[in-house]
């Protein structure tokens, strides 16, 4: 888990093992009580942060087919 003082490039970013090689992926990094999300093709580009509970709800909806 990263901390909020780390430079975004130093965070432990990862992407899903189900990602294709087409480059259309996002990467996530856990930062304190939130999750940072960025475009895998633009490592220094914009990113956004979402609360861990909200991110878990998003993933649950995607996996469950409701999103």
MISE-118332 format. One record per atom (N, C-alpha, C): residue number from 0; residue in one letter; atom name; z, y, x. Coordinates in Angstrom, 3 decimals, m for minus. Each point is the difference from the previous one (the first is absolute). Last residue first. Layout:
BEGIN
[node NUM, a, CA, [Z, Y, X]]
...
# end
This chain:
BEGIN
[node 66, x, N, [m13.615, m3.223, m23.281]]
[node 66, x, CA, [m0.573, 1.228, 0.575]]
[node 66, x, C, [m1.395, m0.318, 0.480]]
[node 65, x, N, [2.706, m3.376, m1.826]]
[node 65, x, CA, [0.163, 1.069, m0.991]]
[node 65, x, C, [m0.534, 1.339, 0.506]]
[node 64, x, N, [0.362, m4.546, 2.252]]
[node 64, x, CA, [m1.207, 0.300, m0.740]]
[node 64, x, C, [0.126, 1.076, m1.054]]
[node 63, x, N, [3.124, m1.962, 3.527]]
[node 63, x, CA, [0.111, m0.497, m1.372]]
[node 63, x, C, [m1.212, 0.294, m0.871]]
[node 62, x, N, [0.314, 1.595, 4.497]]
[node 62, x, CA, [0.075, m1.460, 0.059]]
[node 62, x, C, [0.007, m0.607, m1.410]]
[node 61, x, N, [0.180, 4.678, 0.298]]
[node 61, x, CA, [m1.291, m0.472, 0.533]]
[node 61, x, C, [m0.021, m1.526, m0.002]]
[node 60, x, N, [4.026, 2.089, m1.222]]
[node 60, x, CA, [m1.038, 0.209, m1.016]]
[node 60, x, C, [m1.350, m0.502, 0.442]]
[node 59, x, N, [3.580, m0.104, 3.076]]
[node 59, x, CA, [0.261, m0.947, m1.087]]
[node 59, x, C, [m1.058, 0.120, m1.086]]
[node 58, x, N, [m0.072, 3.140, 3.484]]
[node 58, x, CA, [m0.439, m1.310, 0.473]]
[node 58, x, C, [0.196, m1.049, m1.076]]
[node 57, x, N, [1.625, 4.303, m0.971]]
[node 57, x, CA, [m1.457, 0.017, 0.136]]
[node 57, x, C, [m0.508, m1.381, 0.403]]
[node 56, x, N, [4.629, 0.653, m0.080]]
[node 56, x, CA, [m0.538, m0.076, m1.364]]
[node 56, x, C, [m1.532, m0.001, 0.014]]
[node 55, x, N, [2.233, 0.639, 4.086]]
[node 55, x, CA, [0.204, m1.378, m0.466]]
[node 55, x, C, [m0.553, m0.178, m1.416]]
[node 54, x, N, [0.019, 4.322, 1.752]]
[node 54, x, CA, [m1.000, m0.810, 0.681]]
[node 54, x, C, [0.106, m1.459, m0.436]]
[node 53, x, N, [3.247, 2.985, m1.585]]
[node 53, x, CA, [m1.296, 0.288, m0.625]]
[node 53, x, C, [m1.105, m0.836, 0.642]]
[node 52, x, N, [4.297, m0.258, 1.894]]
[node 52, x, CA, [m0.003, m0.602, m1.339]]
[node 52, x, C, [m1.335, 0.218, m0.706]]
[node 51, x, N, [0.708, 2.057, 4.249]]
[node 51, x, CA, [m0.125, m1.457, 0.117]]
[node 51, x, C, [m0.043, m0.675, m1.371]]
[node 50, x, N, [m1.807, 5.067, 0.594]]
[node 50, x, CA, [1.275, m0.714, 0.017]]
[node 50, x, C, [m0.218, m1.510, 0.001]]
[node 49, x, N, [m3.669, 3.170, 2.177]]
[node 49, x, CA, [0.439, m0.342, m1.348]]
[node 49, x, C, [1.318, m0.764, 0.135]]
[node 48, x, N, [m3.837, 3.304, 2.967]]
[node 48, x, CA, [1.216, m0.785, m0.012]]
[node 48, x, C, [0.418, m0.211, m1.445]]
[node 47, x, N, [m4.898, 1.081, 2.932]]
[node 47, x, CA, [0.983, 0.419, m0.993]]
[node 47, x, C, [1.160, m0.974, 0.021]]
[node 46, x, N, [m4.267, 2.068, 3.414]]
[node 46, x, CA, [0.751, m1.135, m0.511]]
[node 46, x, C, [0.906, 0.520, m1.102]]
[node 45, x, N, [m4.656, 1.608, 3.305]]
[node 45, x, CA, [1.101, 0.213, m0.939]]
[node 45, x, C, [0.673, m1.312, m0.384]]
[node 44, x, N, [m2.446, m0.266, 4.633]]
[node 44, x, CA, [m0.291, 0.759, m1.204]]
[node 44, x, C, [1.207, 0.132, m0.908]]
[node 43, x, N, [m0.749, m2.501, 4.264]]
[node 43, x, CA, [0.648, 1.308, 0.112]]
[node 43, x, C, [m0.221, 0.873, m1.228]]
[node 42, x, N, [m1.892, m4.421, 0.207]]
[node 42, x, CA, [1.403, m0.147, 0.397]]
[node 42, x, C, [0.738, 1.329, 0.105]]
[node 41, x, N, [m4.288, m1.965, m2.468]]
[node 41, x, CA, [0.342, 1.347, 0.461]]
[node 41, x, C, [1.487, 0.036, 0.371]]
[node 40, x, N, [m2.098, m3.917, m1.798]]
[node 40, x, CA, [m1.098, 0.520, 0.824]]
[node 40, x, C, [0.320, 1.343, 0.628]]
[node 39, x, N, [2.934, m2.327, m3.102]]
[node 39, x, CA, [m0.042, m0.694, 1.292]]
[node 39, x, C, [m1.096, 0.526, 0.925]]
[node 38, x, N, [2.866, 2.731, m3.744]]
[node 38, x, CA, [m1.306, m0.644, 0.083]]
[node 38, x, C, [m0.106, m0.635, 1.382]]
[node 37, x, N, [4.912, 0.716, m2.207]]
[node 37, x, CA, [m1.108, 0.734, 0.613]]
[node 37, x, C, [m1.275, m0.828, m0.067]]
[node 36, x, N, [5.725, 0.499, m1.621]]
[node 36, x, CA, [m1.299, m0.617, m0.262]]
[node 36, x, C, [m1.082, 0.863, 0.637]]
[node 35, x, N, [5.803, m1.047, m0.039]]
[node 35, x, CA, [m1.095, 0.894, 0.360]]
[node 35, x, C, [m1.312, m0.765, m0.193]]
[node 34, x, N, [5.123, m0.531, m2.249]]
[node 34, x, CA, [m1.147, m0.683, 0.599]]
[node 34, x, C, [m1.074, 1.043, 0.258]]
[node 33, x, N, [5.799, 0.149, m0.464]]
[node 33, x, CA, [m1.308, 0.231, m0.599]]
[node 33, x, C, [m1.066, m0.813, 0.735]]
[node 32, x, N, [4.788, 0.728, 1.145]]
[node 32, x, CA, [m0.009, m0.540, m1.362]]
[node 32, x, C, [m1.329, 0.229, m0.698]]
[node 31, x, N, [m0.026, m0.064, 5.184]]
[node 31, x, CA, [1.279, 0.216, m0.672]]
[node 31, x, C, [m0.059, m0.624, m1.394]]
[node 30, x, N, [m4.307, m0.713, 1.626]]
[node 30, x, CA, [0.673, 1.119, 0.658]]
[node 30, x, C, [1.257, 0.319, m0.791]]
[node 29, x, N, [m4.329, m3.856, 0.621]]
[node 29, x, CA, [1.277, 0.275, m0.657]]
[node 29, x, C, [0.728, 1.065, 0.832]]
[node 28, x, N, [m5.426, m0.828, m0.536]]
[node 28, x, CA, [1.116, m0.074, 0.938]]
[node 28, x, C, [1.264, 0.347, m0.768]]
[node 27, x, N, [m5.704, m1.443, m0.825]]
[node 27, x, CA, [1.299, 0.488, m0.435]]
[node 27, x, C, [1.004, m0.156, 1.127]]
[node 26, x, N, [m5.765, 0.344, m1.094]]
[node 26, x, CA, [1.093, m0.550, 0.779]]
[node 26, x, C, [1.290, 0.606, m0.510]]
[node 25, x, N, [m5.276, m1.002, m2.101]]
[node 25, x, CA, [1.088, 0.924, 0.255]]
[node 25, x, C, [1.021, m0.731, 0.848]]
[node 24, x, N, [m5.640, m0.724, m0.589]]
[node 24, x, CA, [1.392, m0.433, m0.119]]
[node 24, x, C, [0.959, 1.174, 0.114]]
[node 23, x, N, [m5.171, m1.280, 0.499]]
[node 23, x, CA, [0.512, 0.684, m1.179]]
[node 23, x, C, [1.438, m0.359, m0.281]]
[node 22, x, N, [m2.995, m1.863, 3.489]]
[node 22, x, CA, [0.555, 1.305, 0.337]]
[node 22, x, C, [0.545, 0.769, m1.177]]
[node 21, x, N, [m1.959, m4.654, 0.561]]
[node 21, x, CA, [m0.931, 1.068, m0.365]]
[node 21, x, C, [0.519, 1.396, 0.304]]
[node 20, x, N, [1.893, m4.729, 0.374]]
[node 20, x, CA, [m0.404, 0.707, 1.206]]
[node 20, x, C, [m0.912, 1.178, m0.269]]
[node 19, x, N, [3.956, m1.851, m3.405]]
[node 19, x, CA, [m1.293, m0.430, 0.511]]
[node 19, x, C, [m0.324, 0.792, 1.261]]
[node 18, x, N, [4.988, m1.435, m2.089]]
[node 18, x, CA, [m0.974, 1.072, 0.231]]
[node 18, x, C, [m1.300, m0.574, 0.534]]
[node 17, x, N, [4.273, m2.309, m0.961]]
[node 17, x, CA, [m1.151, m0.221, m0.876]]
[node 17, x, C, [m1.074, 1.073, 0.171]]
[node 16, x, N, [4.256, 0.088, 2.173]]
[node 16, x, CA, [m0.773, m1.089, 0.610]]
[node 16, x, C, [m1.227, m0.323, m0.839]]
[node 15, x, N, [2.261, 4.967, 0.044]]
[node 15, x, CA, [0.069, m1.313, m0.620]]
[node 15, x, C, [m0.824, m1.030, 0.755]]
[node 14, x, N, [1.896, 4.120, 2.746]]
[node 14, x, CA, [m0.819, m0.142, m1.198]]
[node 14, x, C, [0.069, m1.434, m0.476]]
[node 13, x, N, [3.151, 3.802, 3.210]]
[node 13, x, CA, [m0.612, m1.306, m0.195]]
[node 13, x, C, [m0.861, 0.027, m1.248]]
[node 12, x, N, [3.228, 3.252, 3.877]]
[node 12, x, CA, [m0.985, m0.103, m1.083]]
[node 12, x, C, [m0.509, m1.436, m0.117]]
[node 11, x, N, [4.177, 2.673, 2.305]]
[node 11, x, CA, [m0.518, m1.378, m0.022]]
[node 11, x, C, [m0.929, m0.224, m1.192]]
[node 10, x, N, [0.713, 4.842, 2.645]]
[node 10, x, CA, [0.586, m0.844, m1.032]]
[node 10, x, C, [m0.597, m1.405, 0.061]]
[node 9, x, N, [m1.335, 3.892, 2.667]]
[node 9, x, CA, [0.956, m0.937, 0.592]]
[node 9, x, C, [0.639, m0.930, m1.027]]
[node 8, x, N, [m3.042, 3.609, m1.082]]
[node 8, x, CA, [m0.745, m0.977, 0.791]]
[node 8, x, C, [0.905, m1.075, 0.595]]
[node 7, x, N, [1.856, 3.728, m2.503]]
[node 7, x, CA, [m0.690, m0.990, m0.833]]
[node 7, x, C, [m0.787, m1.050, 0.786]]
[node 6, x, N, [4.385, 2.207, 2.074]]
[node 6, x, CA, [m1.344, 0.507, m0.226]]
[node 6, x, C, [m0.749, m1.062, m0.807]]
[node 5, x, N, [5.338, 0.180, m0.426]]
[node 5, x, CA, [m1.111, m0.520, 0.782]]
[node 5, x, C, [m1.296, 0.709, m0.339]]
[node 4, x, N, [4.334, 0.655, m2.191]]
[node 4, x, CA, [m0.203, 0.812, 1.197]]
[node 4, x, C, [m1.190, m0.470, 0.830]]
[node 3, x, N, [1.698, m2.225, m4.024]]
[node 3, x, CA, [m0.716, 1.231, m0.345]]
[node 3, x, C, [m0.250, 0.903, 1.202]]
[node 2, x, N, [0.262, m5.384, 0.507]]
[node 2, x, CA, [0.903, 1.039, m0.479]]
[node 2, x, C, [m0.778, 1.298, m0.145]]
[node 1, x, N, [m1.227, m5.674, m0.290]]
[node 1, x, CA, [m0.052, 1.245, 0.736]]
[node 1, x, C, [1.065, 0.967, m0.489]]
[node 0, x, N, [m0.222, m5.588, 0.093]]
[node 0, x, CA, [0.000, 1.177, m0.847]]
[node 0, x, C, [0.000, 1.227, 0.883]]
# end
